[in-house]
Amino acid sequence: MSEANRIEEGGTTPSKQDTVTQPARPRSRTDLLRSGFGRNLGLVVALVLLCIVGVATAGDTFATGANVLTILRLAAVIGVVSVGMTFVITGGGIDLSVGAMVALASVWATTLATQQLAADYHWIFMVSTALAVGAACGLVNGLLVAYGKIVPFVATLAMLASARGLAEIISDRKTQIITVNSFEDFFGGSLIGVPVLIWIFLLVAAAGWVLLNRTTFGRRTFAVGGNAEAARLAGIKVQRHTVALYVLAGLCCGIAAVMLMARTTTGSSTHGQLYELDAIAAVVIGGTLLSGGRGTIVGTVFGVLIFTTLNNVFTLNNLSISAQSVAKGAIIVVAVLLQQRLARRSTS
């Protein structure tokens, strides 16, 4: 019996000697740009170019160690918010309420009652209050999106208005001064010459990277963001996971509120203005897809540093906040266009 007849009748397949292997296609420049290494390399180059511009325009003022610490200290707060935003966007959602949640958490954690408890016992009461408020707001967002079937844009927009309004009611639109010295001493201090706020940012970013890239939770986040229906058919509880993502984002907002309270020694309903824009911009610049399914904590950290450095360069050159906003908007548009172009090339 010939070999062709054996194959047709369910017999053996051709031997390995008869199998023709195709040579591996060499990686093109587009493949390198689409890879995580290529994207991060591009972000590093952009950050270095910004630093060169800063040195050229602001001179020694930009290149000082004190200014570097200032950039990192300013990046720390929005960086923690951006880590939480990375999880939400990777999971196929969006959160427009992060700034309002930061404001509400800071106000609630600095009320007279909370500060009195912190003064009588420990400043941990202020921290736990901020974390609880942030997580609770994230829980509401997650329930509305996952079980209420409300579009994330609409649900979080409603939380933005509600949380900001509640913060104004609690504080009576007044700035609440922190009087707990132990809180200020701990979070306003330094460790090995580096401010505690920067250490907190590094710890949150490291924990976020491990959670996203080395755990089942992270793999499920990629699956839900890439195709929620396929994830459901694979046995993932999509609704429960979506709620967890928004709670995580709210928790990050609570941590950011504590950091902002330490940096300004106040709690205010005006805290966190436009944080949603800064966080989304940093996440998108870092390489996370707005459509979900792909996310990177390392890229988000670089995105935060790029925007903070850009703001610092603008400030040192006496450029207006309006010019900074225009630059941010333009960078976001360019980043999204590049993502779409690379996505089209990958599908073709």
Contacts in CASP RR format, 6 or more apart in sequence:
PFRMAT RR
TARGET T0000
AUTHOR 0000-0000-0000
METHOD contacts of the structure
MODEL  1
MSEANRIEEGGTTPSKQDTVTQPARPRSRTDLLRSGFGRNLGLVVALVLL
CIVGVATAGDTFATGANVLTILRLAAVIGVVSVGMTFVITGGGIDLSVGA
MVALASVWATTLATQQLAADYHWIFMVSTALAVGAACGLVNGLLVAYGKI
VPFVATLAMLASARGLAEIISDRKTQIITVNSFEDFFGGSLIGVPVLIWI
FLLVAAAGWVLLNRTTFGRRTFAVGGNAEAARLAGIKVQRHTVALYVLAG
LCCGIAAVMLMARTTTGSSTHGQLYELDAIAAVVIGGTLLSGGRGTIVGT
VFGVLIFTTLNNVFTLNNLSISAQSVAKGAIIVVAVLLQQRLARRSTS
1 9 0 8 1.000
3 14 0 8 1.000
6 12 0 8 1.000
7 13 0 8 1.000
7 14 0 8 1.000
30 342 0 8 1.000
30 345 0 8 1.000
32 38 0 8 1.000
33 39 0 8 1.000
33 342 0 8 1.000
34 342 0 8 1.000
34 345 0 8 1.000
34 346 0 8 1.000
36 296 0 8 1.000
39 286 0 8 1.000
39 287 0 8 1.000
39 296 0 8 1.000
39 299 0 8 1.000
40 296 0 8 1.000
40 298 0 8 1.000
40 299 0 8 1.000
40 302 0 8 1.000
43 285 0 8 1.000
43 286 0 8 1.000
43 299 0 8 1.000
43 302 0 8 1.000
43 303 0 8 1.000
43 306 0 8 1.000
44 302 0 8 1.000
46 306 0 8 1.000
47 302 0 8 1.000
47 305 0 8 1.000
47 306 0 8 1.000
47 309 0 8 1.000
50 306 0 8 1.000
50 309 0 8 1.000
50 310 0 8 1.000
50 313 0 8 1.000
51 62 0 8 1.000
51 309 0 8 1.000
53 313 0 8 1.000
54 62 0 8 1.000
54 313 0 8 1.000
54 316 0 8 1.000
55 62 0 8 1.000
55 63 0 8 1.000
57 313 0 8 1.000
57 316 0 8 1.000
57 317 0 8 1.000
58 313 0 8 1.000
58 316 0 8 1.000
58 317 0 8 1.000
61 67 0 8 1.000
61 316 0 8 1.000
62 312 0 8 1.000
62 313 0 8 1.000
62 316 0 8 1.000
67 312 0 8 1.000
67 316 0 8 1.000
69 194 0 8 1.000
69 195 0 8 1.000
69 198 0 8 1.000
70 312 0 8 1.000
71 305 0 8 1.000
71 308 0 8 1.000
71 309 0 8 1.000
71 312 0 8 1.000
72 195 0 8 1.000
72 198 0 8 1.000
72 201 0 8 1.000
73 195 0 8 1.000
73 197 0 8 1.000
73 198 0 8 1.000
73 263 0 8 1.000
74 308 0 8 1.000
74 311 0 8 1.000
74 312 0 8 1.000
75 201 0 8 1.000
75 304 0 8 1.000
75 305 0 8 1.000
75 308 0 8 1.000
76 195 0 8 1.000
76 197 0 8 1.000
76 198 0 8 1.000
76 200 0 8 1.000
76 201 0 8 1.000
76 259 0 8 1.000
77 197 0 8 1.000
77 201 0 8 1.000
77 256 0 8 1.000
77 259 0 8 1.000
77 260 0 8 1.000
77 263 0 8 1.000
78 256 0 8 1.000
78 275 0 8 1.000
78 278 0 8 1.000
78 279 0 8 1.000
78 282 0 8 1.000
78 304 0 8 1.000
78 307 0 8 1.000
78 308 0 8 1.000
79 201 0 8 1.000
79 204 0 8 1.000
79 205 0 8 1.000
79 256 0 8 1.000
79 279 0 8 1.000
79 282 0 8 1.000
79 300 0 8 1.000
79 301 0 8 1.000
79 304 0 8 1.000
80 200 0 8 1.000
80 201 0 8 1.000
80 204 0 8 1.000
80 252 0 8 1.000
80 255 0 8 1.000
80 256 0 8 1.000
80 259 0 8 1.000
81 98 0 8 1.000
81 99 0 8 1.000
81 102 0 8 1.000
81 252 0 8 1.000
81 253 0 8 1.000
81 256 0 8 1.000
81 275 0 8 1.000
81 278 0 8 1.000
81 279 0 8 1.000
82 278 0 8 1.000
82 279 0 8 1.000
82 282 0 8 1.000
82 283 0 8 1.000
82 300 0 8 1.000
82 303 0 8 1.000
82 304 0 8 1.000
83 204 0 8 1.000
83 205 0 8 1.000
83 208 0 8 1.000
83 252 0 8 1.000
83 297 0 8 1.000
83 300 0 8 1.000
84 248 0 8 1.000
84 249 0 8 1.000
84 250 0 8 1.000
84 252 0 8 1.000
84 253 0 8 1.000
84 279 0 8 1.000
85 95 0 8 1.000
85 98 0 8 1.000
85 249 0 8 1.000
85 252 0 8 1.000
85 279 0 8 1.000
85 280 0 8 1.000
85 282 0 8 1.000
85 283 0 8 1.000
85 300 0 8 1.000
86 212 0 8 1.000
86 283 0 8 1.000
86 288 0 8 1.000
86 295 0 8 1.000
86 296 0 8 1.000
86 297 0 8 1.000
86 300 0 8 1.000
87 208 0 8 1.000
87 211 0 8 1.000
87 212 0 8 1.000
87 221 0 8 1.000
87 245 0 8 1.000
87 248 0 8 1.000
87 249 0 8 1.000
88 94 0 8 1.000
88 95 0 8 1.000
88 152 0 8 1.000
88 245 0 8 1.000
88 246 0 8 1.000
88 248 0 8 1.000
88 249 0 8 1.000
89 280 0 8 1.000
89 283 0 8 1.000
89 288 0 8 1.000
89 289 0 8 1.000
89 290 0 8 1.000
89 292 0 8 1.000
89 295 0 8 1.000
90 212 0 8 1.000
90 221 0 8 1.000
90 222 0 8 1.000
90 225 0 8 1.000
90 288 0 8 1.000
90 289 0 8 1.000
90 292 0 8 1.000
90 293 0 8 1.000
90 294 0 8 1.000
90 295 0 8 1.000
91 221 0 8 1.000
91 222 0 8 1.000
91 224 0 8 1.000
91 225 0 8 1.000
91 226 0 8 1.000
91 242 0 8 1.000
91 245 0 8 1.000
91 292 0 8 1.000
91 293 0 8 1.000
92 152 0 8 1.000
92 224 0 8 1.000
92 225 0 8 1.000
92 226 0 8 1.000
92 228 0 8 1.000
92 291 0 8 1.000
92 292 0 8 1.000
92 293 0 8 1.000
93 145 0 8 1.000
93 152 0 8 1.000
93 225 0 8 1.000
93 242 0 8 1.000
93 245 0 8 1.000
93 292 0 8 1.000
94 152 0 8 1.000
94 153 0 8 1.000
94 156 0 8 1.000
94 280 0 8 1.000
94 290 0 8 1.000
95 141 0 8 1.000
95 152 0 8 1.000
95 156 0 8 1.000
95 246 0 8 1.000
95 249 0 8 1.000
95 276 0 8 1.000
96 153 0 8 1.000
96 156 0 8 1.000
96 157 0 8 1.000
96 159 0 8 1.000
96 160 0 8 1.000
96 276 0 8 1.000
97 137 0 8 1.000
97 141 0 8 1.000
97 156 0 8 1.000
97 157 0 8 1.000
97 159 0 8 1.000
97 160 0 8 1.000
97 163 0 8 1.000
97 276 0 8 1.000
98 249 0 8 1.000
98 250 0 8 1.000
98 253 0 8 1.000
98 272 0 8 1.000
98 275 0 8 1.000
98 276 0 8 1.000
98 279 0 8 1.000
99 160 0 8 1.000
99 253 0 8 1.000
99 271 0 8 1.000
99 272 0 8 1.000
99 273 0 8 1.000
99 274 0 8 1.000
99 275 0 8 1.000
99 276 0 8 1.000
100 159 0 8 1.000
100 160 0 8 1.000
100 161 0 8 1.000
100 162 0 8 1.000
100 163 0 8 1.000
100 164 0 8 1.000
100 165 0 8 1.000
100 167 0 8 1.000
100 272 0 8 1.000
101 133 0 8 1.000
101 134 0 8 1.000
101 137 0 8 1.000
101 138 0 8 1.000
101 159 0 8 1.000
101 163 0 8 1.000
101 250 0 8 1.000
101 253 0 8 1.000
101 254 0 8 1.000
101 257 0 8 1.000
102 253 0 8 1.000
102 254 0 8 1.000
102 256 0 8 1.000
102 257 0 8 1.000
102 260 0 8 1.000
102 271 0 8 1.000
102 272 0 8 1.000
102 275 0 8 1.000
103 163 0 8 1.000
103 164 0 8 1.000
103 167 0 8 1.000
103 257 0 8 1.000
103 268 0 8 1.000
103 269 0 8 1.000
103 270 0 8 1.000
103 271 0 8 1.000
103 272 0 8 1.000
104 133 0 8 1.000
104 134 0 8 1.000
104 137 0 8 1.000
104 163 0 8 1.000
104 164 0 8 1.000
104 166 0 8 1.000
104 167 0 8 1.000
104 170 0 8 1.000
104 269 0 8 1.000
105 129 0 8 1.000
105 130 0 8 1.000
105 131 0 8 1.000
105 133 0 8 1.000
105 134 0 8 1.000
105 137 0 8 1.000
105 253 0 8 1.000
105 254 0 8 1.000
105 257 0 8 1.000
105 258 0 8 1.000
106 130 0 8 1.000
106 167 0 8 1.000
106 257 0 8 1.000
106 260 0 8 1.000
106 261 0 8 1.000
106 266 0 8 1.000
106 267 0 8 1.000
106 268 0 8 1.000
106 271 0 8 1.000
107 167 0 8 1.000
107 170 0 8 1.000
107 171 0 8 1.000
107 176 0 8 1.000
107 267 0 8 1.000
107 268 0 8 1.000
107 269 0 8 1.000
107 271 0 8 1.000
108 114 0 8 1.000
108 129 0 8 1.000
108 130 0 8 1.000
108 133 0 8 1.000
108 167 0 8 1.000
108 170 0 8 1.000
109 126 0 8 1.000
109 127 0 8 1.000
109 129 0 8 1.000
109 130 0 8 1.000
109 133 0 8 1.000
109 257 0 8 1.000
109 258 0 8 1.000
109 261 0 8 1.000
109 267 0 8 1.000
110 126 0 8 1.000
110 176 0 8 1.000
110 177 0 8 1.000
110 178 0 8 1.000
110 261 0 8 1.000
110 266 0 8 1.000
110 267 0 8 1.000
111 170 0 8 1.000
111 176 0 8 1.000
114 125 0 8 1.000
114 126 0 8 1.000
114 129 0 8 1.000
115 126 0 8 1.000
115 178 0 8 1.000
115 179 0 8 1.000
115 180 0 8 1.000
117 125 0 8 1.000
118 124 0 8 1.000
118 125 0 8 1.000
118 126 0 8 1.000
118 180 0 8 1.000
118 182 0 8 1.000
118 183 0 8 1.000
119 179 0 8 1.000
119 180 0 8 1.000
122 182 0 8 1.000
123 180 0 8 1.000
123 182 0 8 1.000
123 183 0 8 1.000
123 186 0 8 1.000
126 180 0 8 1.000
126 183 0 8 1.000
126 258 0 8 1.000
126 261 0 8 1.000
127 258 0 8 1.000
130 254 0 8 1.000
130 255 0 8 1.000
130 257 0 8 1.000
130 258 0 8 1.000
130 261 0 8 1.000
131 251 0 8 1.000
131 254 0 8 1.000
131 255 0 8 1.000
131 258 0 8 1.000
133 254 0 8 1.000
133 257 0 8 1.000
134 250 0 8 1.000
134 251 0 8 1.000
134 253 0 8 1.000
134 254 0 8 1.000
134 257 0 8 1.000
135 247 0 8 1.000
135 250 0 8 1.000
135 251 0 8 1.000
135 254 0 8 1.000
137 159 0 8 1.000
137 163 0 8 1.000
137 250 0 8 1.000
137 253 0 8 1.000
138 159 0 8 1.000
138 246 0 8 1.000
138 247 0 8 1.000
138 249 0 8 1.000
138 250 0 8 1.000
138 251 0 8 1.000
138 253 0 8 1.000
139 243 0 8 1.000
139 246 0 8 1.000
139 247 0 8 1.000
140 159 0 8 1.000
141 152 0 8 1.000
141 155 0 8 1.000
141 156 0 8 1.000
141 159 0 8 1.000
141 246 0 8 1.000
141 249 0 8 1.000
141 250 0 8 1.000
142 155 0 8 1.000
142 242 0 8 1.000
142 243 0 8 1.000
142 245 0 8 1.000
142 246 0 8 1.000
142 247 0 8 1.000
143 243 0 8 1.000
144 150 0 8 1.000
144 155 0 8 1.000
144 158 0 8 1.000
144 159 0 8 1.000
145 151 0 8 1.000
145 152 0 8 1.000
145 155 0 8 1.000
145 156 0 8 1.000
145 242 0 8 1.000
145 243 0 8 1.000
145 246 0 8 1.000
146 238 0 8 1.000
146 239 0 8 1.000
146 240 0 8 1.000
146 242 0 8 1.000
146 243 0 8 1.000
147 239 0 8 1.000
147 243 0 8 1.000
160 276 0 8 1.000
164 269 0 8 1.000
165 269 0 8 1.000
167 269 0 8 1.000
168 269 0 8 1.000
170 269 0 8 1.000
171 267 0 8 1.000
171 268 0 8 1.000
171 269 0 8 1.000
173 269 0 8 1.000
175 266 0 8 1.000
175 267 0 8 1.000
175 268 0 8 1.000
176 266 0 8 1.000
176 267 0 8 1.000
176 268 0 8 1.000
177 265 0 8 1.000
177 266 0 8 1.000
178 184 0 8 1.000
178 261 0 8 1.000
178 265 0 8 1.000
178 266 0 8 1.000
178 267 0 8 1.000
183 261 0 8 1.000
183 262 0 8 1.000
184 262 0 8 1.000
184 265 0 8 1.000
186 196 0 8 1.000
187 196 0 8 1.000
187 197 0 8 1.000
187 258 0 8 1.000
187 259 0 8 1.000
187 261 0 8 1.000
187 262 0 8 1.000
188 195 0 8 1.000
188 196 0 8 1.000
188 197 0 8 1.000
188 262 0 8 1.000
188 263 0 8 1.000
189 195 0 8 1.000
189 196 0 8 1.000
190 196 0 8 1.000
191 199 0 8 1.000
196 262 0 8 1.000
197 259 0 8 1.000
197 262 0 8 1.000
197 263 0 8 1.000
200 255 0 8 1.000
200 259 0 8 1.000
201 259 0 8 1.000
204 252 0 8 1.000
204 255 0 8 1.000
205 297 0 8 1.000
205 300 0 8 1.000
205 301 0 8 1.000
208 297 0 8 1.000
209 297 0 8 1.000
209 298 0 8 1.000
211 217 0 8 1.000
211 218 0 8 1.000
212 218 0 8 1.000
212 221 0 8 1.000
212 295 0 8 1.000
212 297 0 8 1.000
213 297 0 8 1.000
217 241 0 8 1.000
217 244 0 8 1.000
220 231 0 8 1.000
220 236 0 8 1.000
220 241 0 8 1.000
221 241 0 8 1.000
221 245 0 8 1.000
221 293 0 8 1.000
222 293 0 8 1.000
222 294 0 8 1.000
222 295 0 8 1.000
223 230 0 8 1.000
223 231 0 8 1.000
223 234 0 8 1.000
223 236 0 8 1.000
223 293 0 8 1.000
224 231 0 8 1.000
224 236 0 8 1.000
224 238 0 8 1.000
224 241 0 8 1.000
224 242 0 8 1.000
224 293 0 8 1.000
225 231 0 8 1.000
225 292 0 8 1.000
225 293 0 8 1.000
226 291 0 8 1.000
226 292 0 8 1.000
226 293 0 8 1.000
226 294 0 8 1.000
228 238 0 8 1.000
231 238 0 8 1.000
232 238 0 8 1.000
256 275 0 8 1.000
257 271 0 8 1.000
260 267 0 8 1.000
260 271 0 8 1.000
260 272 0 8 1.000
261 267 0 8 1.000
264 271 0 8 1.000
277 328 0 8 1.000
278 307 0 8 1.000
278 328 0 8 1.000
280 332 0 8 1.000
281 303 0 8 1.000
281 307 0 8 1.000
281 328 0 8 1.000
281 329 0 8 1.000
281 331 0 8 1.000
281 332 0 8 1.000
282 300 0 8 1.000
282 303 0 8 1.000
282 304 0 8 1.000
282 306 0 8 1.000
282 307 0 8 1.000
283 300 0 8 1.000
283 303 0 8 1.000
284 290 0 8 1.000
284 332 0 8 1.000
284 335 0 8 1.000
284 336 0 8 1.000
284 339 0 8 1.000
285 299 0 8 1.000
285 302 0 8 1.000
285 303 0 8 1.000
285 306 0 8 1.000
285 307 0 8 1.000
285 331 0 8 1.000
285 332 0 8 1.000
285 335 0 8 1.000
286 296 0 8 1.000
286 299 0 8 1.000
286 300 0 8 1.000
286 302 0 8 1.000
286 303 0 8 1.000
286 335 0 8 1.000
287 294 0 8 1.000
287 295 0 8 1.000
287 296 0 8 1.000
287 299 0 8 1.000
287 335 0 8 1.000
287 339 0 8 1.000
288 294 0 8 1.000
288 295 0 8 1.000
288 296 0 8 1.000
288 299 0 8 1.000
288 300 0 8 1.000
289 295 0 8 1.000
289 339 0 8 1.000
289 343 0 8 1.000
290 336 0 8 1.000
290 339 0 8 1.000
307 328 0 8 1.000
307 331 0 8 1.000
310 324 0 8 1.000
310 327 0 8 1.000
310 328 0 8 1.000
310 331 0 8 1.000
311 324 0 8 1.000
314 323 0 8 1.000
314 324 0 8 1.000
314 327 0 8 1.000
END
